[in-house]
Amino acid sequence: MITKTRLRVRMSGHDAHYGGGLVDGARVLALFGDAATELLIRLDGDEGLFRAYDSVEFLAPVYAGDYLEVEAELVAQGRSSRKMRFEARKVIRPRGDLSPSAAEVCGEPIVVARATGTCVTPVALQRIRTAASGKVVLTAAIVGAETTRAQTPHLPLTAEEIGEEARRCVAAGAAVIHLHAREPDGTPTQSRARFAEFIDAIRARTDVIVQTSTGGAVGMSIAERCQPLELRPEMASLNVATMNFGDDVFMNRRPDVVGVATTIRDRGIVPELEIYDVGHLDAARALVKQGLVKKPLHFQFVLGIPGGIAATPRALELLVGELDHGFEATPEERSWAVAAVGRHQLPMAELAIRWGGHARVGLEDNIYLDKGVLAKGSAELVERAAGFARACGREPASPAEARRILGITEGPTAGAYVSLTATGSGP
């Protein structure tokens, strides 16, 4: 979904209103209006109406001969209202002190004006239904492989704790639980038996989608990491490439990736493509081309891992834009989410939701609700993300709604999941 537009315009002598070629601030506001109109057309298929500015700041003078780059960005969306942020930057300026026709590119763009305002497109005139008006799939990563009890006493480790935390997360707005497993002493494990114990505890309390990790912990073998797939969960993560992971190396050799993707496909599990860097999208394209990953496609952009792509709006914009190329999937046949680590988790989750995507939060990736304030479990982080969604005019998806969005055809009671407790099987 387009949530940002940019215009680049040269200020001419006709725009100068004051002595010395100074341009009136009203001209800049008119450019904000033009950028807002384009964004409304792309969002709604209608020019809409500019209702009011909430704030306007003029920060630097503009002269005839200046080139301005004007940006409008959607920051919140209601049923008919669209709140926008505007910024105008001077990128080229004349240098009449050197010669009558001299000009130069500004080393750093000079911000000349900022504003926020609200536009309205009446519902009856909205011809395009945007992704940002739909439900948000919130995933709770409640345990992970690296977070420890020494870092936070709220980390769930036992089946009872995992089940209760999953229940609280669903009550807060989560539709998916991304699941790792631990031994009682906190050691990461991919044991089939341990995962079955945890999934049964979750299933006893909620119909949430359980997405098992095939990443496990750094250093585990592929065979060890894939044990949870024997249980036929509804979803599983699919890591597509080897990468530096902090001071370690997260190994995903291409033949191993093909093997994991084949197992996921053949067992009717829906994969989540884990994208830690731009090149990983090429690896994902190859899997789609080979028929190892079927539509609808779901991508998770993991941001901020040392060794992967940064947790920045620019990086996310690049990744989302790449989905238009090489996957042969319409916007209705693909979805994406963000999982950012540490202090980036909540800001990037909010941005993903504003841009029409989905989001993952939880203690696996971040233990703080605010600076210096430990979250009392993943449910508090889910609650914060659900608040971001509602502020943008979106609602968290229920597990049933998330299944439709993600292309999951079998629910948890349809017989796909293999419970060791029910079957009496061994590990």
VOPAGU-2260 file (C-alpha; in pm, 1 decimal, decimal comma):
REM VOPAGU-2260
SITE   aa  ch    i         X         Y         Z
SITE  MET   A    0       0,0       0,0       0,0
SITE  ILE   A    1     125,0     347,3     -87,8
SITE  THR   A    2     151,9     556,9     230,0
SITE  LYS   A    3     394,3     822,1     110,5
SITE  THR   A    4     424,1    1052,8    -189,2
SITE  ARG   A    5     697,7    1292,9    -297,9
SITE  LEU   A    6     693,6    1589,3    -531,8
SITE  ARG   A    7     996,0    1783,6    -656,3
SITE  VAL   A    8     928,4    2136,5    -778,1
SITE  ARG   A    9    1145,3    2435,0    -883,3
SITE  MET   A   10    1041,8    2768,8    -737,9
SITE  SER   A   11    1025,4    3021,1   -1023,1
SITE  GLY   A   12    1026,4    3396,9   -1031,7
SITE  HIS   A   13     644,6    3384,6   -1042,0
SITE  ASP   A   14     647,9    3215,6    -698,9
SITE  ALA   A   15     853,9    3496,0    -543,1
SITE  HIS   A   16     627,4    3729,3    -349,0
SITE  TYR   A   17     872,8    3942,6    -152,7
SITE  GLY   A   18    1194,8    4130,6    -212,5
SITE  GLY   A   19    1508,8    3933,5    -284,4
SITE  GLY   A   20    1310,5    3658,0    -455,1
SITE  LEU   A   21    1163,5    3530,6    -123,9
SITE  VAL   A   22     877,9    3281,5    -174,8
SITE  ASP   A   23     559,7    3312,9      30,0
SITE  GLY   A   24     497,3    3033,8     282,2
SITE  ALA   A   25     151,6    2989,1     131,9
SITE  ARG   A   26     319,7    2844,1    -177,7
SITE  VAL   A   27     474,9    2569,1      33,5
SITE  LEU   A   28     137,9    2492,7     192,2
SITE  ALA   A   29     -11,0    2464,9    -156,9
SITE  LEU   A   30     253,3    2203,7    -237,5
SITE  PHE   A   31     159,0    2014,0      78,1
SITE  GLY   A   32    -197,5    2017,0     -52,7
SITE  ASP   A   33     -85,2    1879,6    -390,5
SITE  ALA   A   34     109,1    1598,8    -221,7
SITE  ALA   A   35    -191,0    1518,1      -0,7
SITE  THR   A   36    -418,9    1503,9    -304,3
SITE  GLU   A   37    -190,4    1255,2    -481,7
SITE  LEU   A   38    -174,6    1038,3    -170,0
SITE  LEU   A   39    -555,1    1039,2    -140,8
SITE  ILE   A   40    -590,3     937,9    -505,0
SITE  ARG   A   41    -351,8     646,7    -450,7
SITE  LEU   A   42    -526,1     545,3    -127,4
SITE  ASP   A   43    -891,5     598,9    -215,0
SITE  GLY   A   44    -921,5     664,8    -587,9
SITE  ASP   A   45   -1055,5    1011,6    -506,9
SITE  GLU   A   46    -903,7    1356,3    -447,1
SITE  GLY   A   47   -1082,2    1391,0    -113,7
SITE  LEU   A   48   -1089,4    1711,6      88,9
SITE  PHE   A   49    -827,3    1884,1     303,0
SITE  ARG   A   50   -1005,3    1951,3     631,5
SITE  ALA   A   51    -746,6    2133,8     843,3
SITE  TYR   A   52    -384,8    2172,8     944,6
SITE  ASP   A   53    -307,6    2077,5    1304,0
SITE  SER   A   54      35,3    2238,9    1304,2
SITE  VAL   A   55     257,9    2432,3    1063,1
SITE  GLU   A   56     624,5    2528,4    1106,2
SITE  PHE   A   57     830,6    2738,9     865,3
SITE  LEU   A   58    1193,1    2659,9     939,5
SITE  ALA   A   59    1403,7    2816,9     661,7
SITE  PRO   A   60    1351,7    3070,3     380,0
SITE  VAL   A   61    1269,0    2962,3      24,7
SITE  TYR   A   62    1382,6    3164,6    -276,8
SITE  ALA   A   63    1317,7    3165,6    -648,7
SITE  GLY   A   64    1546,8    2906,5    -806,8
SITE  ASP   A   65    1528,9    2666,8    -509,7
SITE  TYR   A   66    1422,0    2308,9    -577,3
SITE  LEU   A   67    1192,2    2168,4    -309,2
SITE  GLU   A   68    1125,4    1803,8    -235,9
SITE  VAL   A   69     782,7    1781,1     -72,4
SITE  GLU   A   70     671,0    1467,5     108,7
SITE  ALA   A   71     331,4    1362,2     243,8
SITE  GLU   A   72     303,1    1054,9     465,0
SITE  LEU   A   73      -5,5     881,2     601,3
SITE  VAL   A   74      27,4     843,4     978,9
SITE  ALA   A   75    -325,2     739,8    1083,0
SITE  GLN   A   76    -640,2     632,7     905,4
SITE  GLY   A   77   -1000,9     628,3    1020,0
SITE  ARG   A   78   -1314,7     529,4     835,1
SITE  SER   A   79   -1301,2     846,1     625,9
SITE  SER   A   80   -1022,7    1054,8     783,3
SITE  ARG   A   81    -655,6    1038,4     681,8
SITE  LYS   A   82    -406,7    1208,4     910,3
SITE  MET   A   83     -86,6    1310,0     731,2
SITE  ARG   A   84     257,9    1443,1     810,1
SITE  PHE   A   85     425,2    1683,3     565,6
SITE  GLU   A   86     783,3    1796,6     514,1
SITE  ALA   A   87     941,0    2024,9     252,5
SITE  ARG   A   88    1317,8    2007,5     195,7
SITE  LYS   A   89    1539,7    2231,2     -14,4
SITE  VAL   A   90    1761,0    2002,7    -227,2
SITE  ILE   A   91    1903,8    2247,7    -485,2
SITE  ARG   A   92    1970,5    2620,9    -450,6
SITE  PRO   A   93    2094,7    2893,7    -688,7
SITE  ARG   A   94    2442,3    3040,4    -642,6
SITE  GLY   A   95    2405,0    3386,1    -794,6
SITE  ASP   A   96    2713,4    3490,8    -599,3
SITE  LEU   A   97    2922,7    3273,1    -835,3
SITE  SER   A   98    2753,4    3350,4   -1166,7
SITE  PRO   A   99    2402,0    3439,6   -1289,0
SITE  SER   A  100    2322,0    3074,9   -1376,8
SITE  ALA   A  101    2521,7    2888,1   -1107,6
SITE  ALA   A  102    2341,3    2641,8    -879,5
SITE  GLU   A  103    2440,2    2357,9    -647,2
SITE  VAL   A  104    2298,8    2045,0    -489,6
SITE  CYS   A  105    2266,3    2088,4    -114,3
SITE  GLY   A  106    2504,2    1858,8      68,9
SITE  GLU   A  107    2225,6    1775,7     312,6
SITE  PRO   A  108    1864,5    1864,1     233,7
SITE  ILE   A  109    1750,1    2172,7     426,1
SITE  VAL   A  110    1412,4    2130,1     593,8
SITE  VAL   A  111    1216,5    2445,1     517,4
SITE  ALA   A  112     871,6    2353,7     651,4
SITE  ARG   A  113     684,0    2083,9     841,1
SITE  ALA   A  114     313,2    2035,9     905,2
SITE  THR   A  115      49,6    1786,5    1013,2
SITE  GLY   A  116    -305,9    1785,7     891,8
SITE  THR   A  117    -618,6    1582,5     828,6
SITE  CYS   A  118    -788,4    1501,8     501,5
SITE  VAL   A  119   -1124,9    1335,4     447,7
SITE  THR   A  120   -1249,7    1105,9     175,7
SITE  PRO   A  121   -1622,4    1037,2     222,9
SITE  VAL   A  122   -1688,2     663,5     242,7
SITE  ALA   A  123   -1923,6     676,3     -55,4
SITE  LEU   A  124   -1640,1     814,0    -270,8
SITE  GLN   A  125   -1373,0     562,8    -167,7
SITE  ARG   A  126   -1316,6     341,8    -470,3
SITE  ILE   A  127   -1010,9     154,2    -340,7
SITE  ARG   A  128   -1006,8     -67,3     -32,4
SITE  THR   A  129    -655,1     -40,2     108,2
SITE  ALA   A  130    -467,0    -295,8     313,7
SITE  ALA   A  131    -440,1     -45,2     595,9
SITE  SER   A  132    -817,4     -54,9     639,7
SITE  GLY   A  133    -810,3    -430,4     705,5
SITE  LYS   A  134    -744,6    -634,5    1015,7
SITE  VAL   A  135    -396,3    -658,0    1168,8
SITE  VAL   A  136    -247,1    -998,4    1242,5
SITE  LEU   A  137     -51,5    -964,5    1565,8
SITE  THR   A  138     199,7   -1236,2    1648,9
SITE  ALA   A  139     332,8   -1290,4    1999,9
SITE  ALA   A  140     684,2   -1436,3    2023,6
SITE  ILE   A  141     656,3   -1535,0    2387,2
SITE  VAL   A  142     980,7   -1718,5    2470,3
SITE  GLY   A  143    1248,5   -1736,3    2198,1
SITE  ALA   A  144    1584,0   -1909,3    2233,7
SITE  GLU   A  145    1806,5   -1640,7    2383,4
SITE  THR   A  146    1608,9   -1437,5    2639,0
SITE  THR   A  147    1679,2   -1556,4    2993,5
SITE  ARG   A  148    1513,6   -1543,2    3332,9
SITE  ALA   A  149    1813,7   -1340,9    3450,3
SITE  GLN   A  150    1710,0   -1069,9    3203,1
SITE  THR   A  151    1340,8   -1082,7    3290,2
SITE  PRO   A  152    1154,7   -1283,9    3553,7
SITE  HIS   A  153     845,4   -1275,3    3332,3
SITE  LEU   A  154     981,9   -1520,5    3071,2
SITE  PRO   A  155     756,2   -1830,9    3054,8
SITE  LEU   A  156     941,5   -2163,9    3051,7
SITE  THR   A  157     705,4   -2442,1    3162,9
SITE  ALA   A  158     404,5   -2572,9    2970,9
SITE  GLU   A  159     168,8   -2417,5    3224,4
SITE  GLU   A  160     341,7   -2078,8    3194,7
SITE  ILE   A  161     348,8   -2099,0    2814,2
SITE  GLY   A  162     -20,5   -2187,0    2797,3
SITE  GLU   A  163    -122,2   -1905,8    3030,2
SITE  GLU   A  164      91,7   -1648,3    2850,3
SITE  ALA   A  165     -58,0   -1754,3    2517,4
SITE  ARG   A  166    -407,2   -1710,5    2663,7
SITE  ARG   A  167    -321,9   -1361,2    2787,8
SITE  CYS   A  168    -172,3   -1266,5    2451,5
SITE  VAL   A  169    -484,7   -1373,9    2264,8
SITE  ALA   A  170    -697,8   -1172,9    2506,7
SITE  ALA   A  171    -475,2    -871,6    2431,6
SITE  GLY   A  172    -516,3    -909,3    2053,0
SITE  ALA   A  173    -272,1   -1174,0    1927,9
SITE  ALA   A  174    -383,0   -1421,9    1661,4
SITE  VAL   A  175     -53,6   -1611,8    1628,0
SITE  ILE   A  176     189,0   -1752,3    1883,9
SITE  HIS   A  177     544,2   -1789,4    1750,1
SITE  LEU   A  178     676,5   -2076,8    1957,5
SITE  HIS   A  179    1020,1   -2186,0    2071,8
SITE  ALA   A  180    1068,0   -2441,2    2349,1
SITE  ARG   A  181    1288,0   -2464,1    2657,6
SITE  GLU   A  182    1390,5   -2731,4    2900,1
SITE  PRO   A  183    1296,2   -2665,4    3264,5
SITE  ASP   A  184    1640,0   -2511,2    3326,5
SITE  GLY   A  185    1586,2   -2264,9    3038,2
SITE  THR   A  186    1803,7   -2443,1    2780,8
SITE  PRO   A  187    1668,0   -2401,3    2424,9
SITE  THR   A  188    1535,7   -2723,2    2272,7
SITE  GLN   A  189    1364,5   -2828,1    1952,5
SITE  SER   A  190    1246,6   -3154,1    2108,5
SITE  ARG   A  191     930,3   -3284,3    1944,3
SITE  ALA   A  192     803,6   -3399,7    2282,2
SITE  ARG   A  193     862,7   -3062,2    2447,5
SITE  PHE   A  194     689,0   -2875,8    2162,8
SITE  ALA   A  195     394,2   -3114,8    2183,7
SITE  GLU   A  196     365,4   -3048,3    2556,6
SITE  PHE   A  197     366,2   -2672,9    2499,6
SITE  ILE   A  198     123,8   -2682,1    2206,6
SITE  ASP   A  199    -119,2   -2899,6    2403,3
SITE  ALA   A  200    -106,6   -2646,4    2687,6
SITE  ILE   A  201    -187,5   -2366,7    2440,6
SITE  ARG   A  202    -461,1   -2567,0    2268,7
SITE  ALA   A  203    -628,4   -2635,5    2603,4
SITE  ARG   A  204    -678,0   -2262,2    2648,4
SITE  THR   A  205    -723,3   -2097,6    2306,9
SITE  ASP   A  206    -771,9   -2151,6    1932,9
SITE  VAL   A  207    -472,7   -1929,0    1849,1
SITE  ILE   A  208    -255,9   -2017,1    1548,3
SITE  VAL   A  209      64,1   -2184,4    1666,8
SITE  GLN   A  210     364,7   -2111,0    1449,6
SITE  THR   A  211     661,5   -2329,8    1542,2
SITE  SER   A  212    1018,3   -2214,9    1493,3
SITE  THR   A  213    1250,7   -2406,7    1261,3
SITE  GLY   A  214    1531,2   -2167,7    1352,8
SITE  GLY   A  215    1579,0   -2309,8    1699,1
SITE  ALA   A  216    1900,5   -2174,4    1841,0
SITE  VAL   A  217    2226,5   -2091,0    1664,9
SITE  GLY   A  218    2440,7   -2403,9    1640,3
SITE  MET   A  219    2158,2   -2659,4    1617,3
SITE  SER   A  220    2155,0   -2898,4    1321,8
SITE  ILE   A  221    1882,5   -2880,3    1058,8
SITE  ALA   A  222    1746,0   -3218,3    1168,3
SITE  GLU   A  223    1725,2   -3098,9    1527,7
SITE  ARG   A  224    1561,3   -2770,2    1428,7
SITE  CYS   A  225    1291,7   -2944,6    1221,6
SITE  GLN   A  226    1157,1   -3180,9    1489,5
SITE  PRO   A  227     846,5   -2963,6    1554,5
SITE  LEU   A  228     738,5   -3012,7    1191,4
SITE  GLU   A  229     659,9   -3375,4    1276,3
SITE  LEU   A  230     365,9   -3240,9    1477,1
SITE  ARG   A  231     212,9   -3074,2    1168,5
SITE  PRO   A  232     152,8   -2729,5    1321,7
SITE  GLU   A  233     -57,4   -2482,1    1126,7
SITE  MET   A  234     242,2   -2255,8    1057,3
SITE  ALA   A  235     619,6   -2270,9    1077,0
SITE  SER   A  236     901,0   -2024,2    1020,5
SITE  LEU   A  237    1116,9   -2080,7     711,3
SITE  ASN   A  238    1466,6   -1930,4     719,6
SITE  VAL   A  239    1595,9   -1889,5     366,5
SITE  ALA   A  240    1966,3   -1797,8     387,6
SITE  THR   A  241    2282,4   -1814,8     595,3
SITE  MET   A  242    2379,2   -1492,8     771,4
SITE  ASN   A  243    2595,4   -1343,8    1042,3
SITE  PHE   A  244    2386,8   -1337,0    1359,6
SITE  GLY   A  245    2560,8   -1112,9    1608,4
SITE  ASP   A  246    2894,2   -1283,7    1674,4
SITE  ASP   A  247    2763,6   -1618,7    1545,4
SITE  VAL   A  248    2668,5   -1759,4    1206,1
SITE  PHE   A  249    2310,8   -1872,5    1147,0
SITE  MET   A  250    2356,5   -2158,3     900,5
SITE  ASN   A  251    2092,6   -2216,4     632,9
SITE  ARG   A  252    2264,5   -2385,4     336,3
SITE  ARG   A  253    2061,7   -2377,7      17,7
SITE  PRO   A  254    2014,1   -2758,2       2,6
SITE  ASP   A  255    1896,2   -2752,2     365,0
SITE  VAL   A  256    1654,1   -2468,5     294,6
SITE  VAL   A  257    1508,5   -2664,3       4,4
SITE  GLY   A  258    1469,7   -2966,7     231,8
SITE  VAL   A  259    1292,6   -2770,5     505,2
SITE  ALA   A  260    1066,4   -2596,6     251,9
SITE  THR   A  261     977,8   -2933,3      97,9
SITE  THR   A  262     887,3   -3079,0     436,6
SITE  ILE   A  263     672,7   -2776,9     524,2
SITE  ARG   A  264     493,7   -2795,8     189,0
SITE  ASP   A  265     438,8   -3172,4     192,7
SITE  ARG   A  266     292,5   -3163,2     544,3
SITE  GLY   A  267      43,7   -2891,3     456,7
SITE  ILE   A  268     201,6   -2635,5     688,7
SITE  VAL   A  269     186,6   -2265,9     598,4
SITE  PRO   A  270     536,9   -2113,2     593,8
SITE  GLU   A  271     638,2   -1770,7     711,0
SITE  LEU   A  272     933,3   -1653,3     502,2
SITE  GLU   A  273    1188,0   -1497,4     737,6
SITE  ILE   A  274    1363,1   -1207,3     563,1
SITE  TYR   A  275    1661,1   -1061,9     750,2
SITE  ASP   A  276    1812,5    -874,9     454,3
SITE  VAL   A  277    1734,0    -769,5      97,7
SITE  GLY   A  278    1919,5   -1063,1     -59,6
SITE  HIS   A  279    1696,2   -1304,8     129,5
SITE  LEU   A  280    1411,6   -1196,6     -96,9
SITE  ASP   A  281    1604,9   -1342,1    -391,8
SITE  ALA   A  282    1633,2   -1670,8    -203,5
SITE  ALA   A  283    1258,2   -1657,4    -139,8
SITE  ARG   A  284    1189,8   -1588,6    -508,0
SITE  ALA   A  285    1385,3   -1902,3    -598,0
SITE  LEU   A  286    1174,4   -2112,3    -359,0
SITE  VAL   A  287     853,4   -1974,3    -508,3
SITE  LYS   A  288     978,4   -2036,1    -862,0
SITE  GLN   A  289    1061,1   -2398,7    -772,8
SITE  GLY   A  290     711,4   -2450,4    -637,5
SITE  LEU   A  291     836,8   -2509,1    -284,3
SITE  VAL   A  292     635,9   -2219,2    -140,8
SITE  LYS   A  293     279,1   -2169,2    -256,8
SITE  LYS   A  294      54,9   -1865,0    -258,0
SITE  PRO   A  295     -62,7   -1683,8     -56,1
SITE  LEU   A  296     284,1   -1577,2      54,0
SITE  HIS   A  297     359,1   -1441,3     399,0
SITE  PHE   A  298     684,5   -1255,4     463,3
SITE  GLN   A  299     829,0   -1148,5     794,3
SITE  PHE   A  300    1088,5    -873,2     784,3
SITE  VAL   A  301    1322,5    -927,8    1078,4
SITE  LEU   A  302    1489,9    -593,0    1143,2
SITE  GLY   A  303    1780,5    -487,0    1360,2
SITE  ILE   A  304    1973,2    -813,6    1396,7
SITE  PRO   A  305    2349,9    -739,7    1385,5
SITE  GLY   A  306    2441,6    -890,6    1050,2
SITE  GLY   A  307    2101,9    -818,8     892,9
SITE  ILE   A  308    1922,2    -510,8     766,3
SITE  ALA   A  309    1866,8    -214,3     997,9
SITE  ALA   A  310    1540,1    -137,9    1175,1
SITE  THR   A  311    1467,3     186,9     988,7
SITE  PRO   A  312    1173,5     320,1     785,8
SITE  ARG   A  313    1399,7     342,4     479,8
SITE  ALA   A  314    1492,2     -26,6     507,3
SITE  LEU   A  315    1130,1    -130,8     551,6
SITE  GLU   A  316    1020,7      80,4     254,7
SITE  LEU   A  317    1282,0     -95,2      40,9
SITE  LEU   A  318    1175,1    -443,8     151,2
SITE  VAL   A  319     804,3    -380,1     100,8
SITE  GLY   A  320     870,2    -231,6    -243,2
SITE  GLU   A  321    1062,0    -543,9    -346,5
SITE  LEU   A  322     748,8    -756,0    -300,9
SITE  ASP   A  323     616,5    -606,7    -625,7
SITE  HIS   A  324     896,8    -773,3    -821,1
SITE  GLY   A  325     951,9   -1138,0    -908,6
SITE  PHE   A  326     693,6   -1310,2    -689,2
SITE  GLU   A  327     403,1   -1295,3    -936,1
SITE  ALA   A  328     169,7   -1245,2    -643,2
SITE  THR   A  329     -95,1    -975,6    -627,6
SITE  PRO   A  330    -133,8    -771,5    -307,2
SITE  GLU   A  331    -423,7   -1003,7    -220,2
SITE  GLU   A  332    -191,9   -1305,0    -257,5
SITE  ARG   A  333      74,9   -1183,0     -18,9
SITE  SER   A  334     110,0   -1031,6     325,3
SITE  TRP   A  335     399,3    -904,2     530,9
SITE  ALA   A  336     485,8    -834,9     890,5
SITE  VAL   A  337     768,3    -679,8    1087,8
SITE  ALA   A  338     961,1    -829,8    1377,7
SITE  ALA   A  339    1212,4    -574,6    1502,9
SITE  VAL   A  340    1447,4    -636,3    1793,2
SITE  GLY   A  341    1518,6    -447,1    2112,4
SITE  ARG   A  342    1416,9     -83,3    2136,1
SITE  HIS   A  343    1308,1     -89,8    1771,4
SITE  GLN   A  344    1031,4    -343,6    1828,4
SITE  LEU   A  345     740,0    -117,7    1915,2
SITE  PRO   A  346     823,0     179,0    1686,8
SITE  MET   A  347     867,8     -48,2    1385,5
SITE  ALA   A  348     554,1    -245,6    1473,6
SITE  GLU   A  349     361,4      82,2    1474,3
SITE  LEU   A  350     510,5     179,5    1138,8
SITE  ALA   A  351     428,1    -159,2     985,4
SITE  ILE   A  352      68,1    -128,5    1100,4
SITE  ARG   A  353      41,1     224,5     958,9
SITE  TRP   A  354     180,5     102,5     627,7
SITE  GLY   A  355     -74,5    -176,5     593,4
SITE  GLY   A  356     136,7    -463,7     726,8
SITE  HIS   A  357     121,4    -687,7    1030,9
SITE  ALA   A  358     347,3    -707,6    1334,8
SITE  ARG   A  359     523,7    -940,5    1578,0
SITE  VAL   A  360     605,2    -840,5    1934,0
SITE  GLY   A  361     705,7   -1029,8    2244,4
SITE  LEU   A  362     978,6   -1117,2    2492,0
SITE  GLU   A  363    1175,3   -1317,4    2234,7
SITE  ASP   A  364    1288,4    -994,6    2070,9
SITE  ASN   A  365    1236,3    -723,6    2334,6
SITE  ILE   A  366    1179,1    -731,0    2709,6
SITE  TYR   A  367    1090,1    -362,8    2764,5
SITE  LEU   A  368     750,8    -194,3    2744,3
SITE  ASP   A  369     907,4     151,2    2781,5
SITE  LYS   A  370    1263,0     269,2    2838,0
SITE  GLY   A  371    1384,4      95,3    3153,5
SITE  VAL   A  372    1042,7     -61,9    3221,9
SITE  LEU   A  373    1024,4    -440,0    3188,8
SITE  ALA   A  374     714,3    -577,1    3020,7
SITE  LYS   A  375     529,8    -811,7    3255,7
SITE  GLY   A  376     508,3   -1067,2    2976,0
SITE  SER   A  377     445,7   -1057,9    2603,0
SITE  ALA   A  378      76,9    -977,1    2653,2
SITE  GLU   A  379     161,8    -619,6    2753,9
SITE  LEU   A  380     354,2    -575,6    2429,9
SITE  VAL   A  381      64,1    -720,8    2230,7
SITE  GLU   A  382    -171,4    -480,3    2406,5
SITE  ARG   A  383      51,2    -187,4    2305,7
SITE  ALA   A  384      58,4    -305,5    1942,0
SITE  ALA   A  385    -319,4    -349,1    1943,3
SITE  GLY   A  386    -344,8      12,3    2057,3
SITE  PHE   A  387    -131,2     119,7    1761,5
SITE  ALA   A  388    -369,4     -63,8    1530,1
SITE  ARG   A  389    -681,8      95,6    1672,1
SITE  ALA   A  390    -523,1     440,1    1653,9
SITE  CYS   A  391    -483,3     380,7    1279,2
SITE  GLY   A  392    -843,0     270,4    1236,1
SITE  ARG   A  393    -756,4     -99,6    1220,4
SITE  GLU   A  394    -857,4    -382,2    1452,1
SITE  PRO   A  395    -652,2    -684,0    1558,9
SITE  ALA   A  396    -754,7    -997,0    1369,8
SITE  SER   A  397    -902,6   -1287,9    1560,1
SITE  PRO   A  398    -737,7   -1629,0    1506,2
SITE  ALA   A  399   -1017,7   -1721,9    1264,0
SITE  GLU   A  400    -972,9   -1399,3    1067,5
SITE  ALA   A  401    -595,0   -1445,2    1066,0
SITE  ARG   A  402    -636,6   -1793,1     918,3
SITE  ARG   A  403    -823,5   -1642,6     624,5
SITE  ILE   A  404    -562,8   -1369,6     578,2
SITE  LEU   A  405    -271,4   -1614,9     592,9
SITE  GLY   A  406    -432,4   -1885,6     380,3
SITE  ILE   A  407    -458,3   -2146,3     655,6
SITE  THR   A  408    -732,1   -2389,4     558,7
SITE  GLU   A  409    -731,2   -2617,8     862,7
SITE  GLY   A  410    -800,3   -2502,4    1215,6
SITE  PRO   A  411    -647,9   -2648,7    1529,0
SITE  THR   A  412    -934,8   -2896,4    1573,4
SITE  ALA   A  413    -938,7   -3019,5    1213,6
SITE  GLY   A  414    -699,1   -3305,5    1282,0
SITE  ALA   A  415    -386,1   -3166,6    1119,4
SITE  TYR   A  416    -191,2   -3118,2    1441,6
SITE  VAL   A  417     -51,1   -3441,5    1587,5
SITE  SER   A  418     -68,6   -3440,2    1967,3
SITE  LEU   A  419     169,5   -3678,4    2141,2
SITE  THR   A  420     -53,2   -3665,1    2446,7
SITE  ALA   A  421    -351,4   -3780,8    2242,1
SITE  THR   A  422    -165,1   -4047,6    2045,8
SITE  GLY   A  423      60,9   -4177,4    2319,2
SITE  SER   A  424     358,4   -4147,7    2083,9
SITE  GLY   A  425     713,2   -4117,0    2209,9
SITE  PRO   A  426     950,4   -3829,4    2143,7
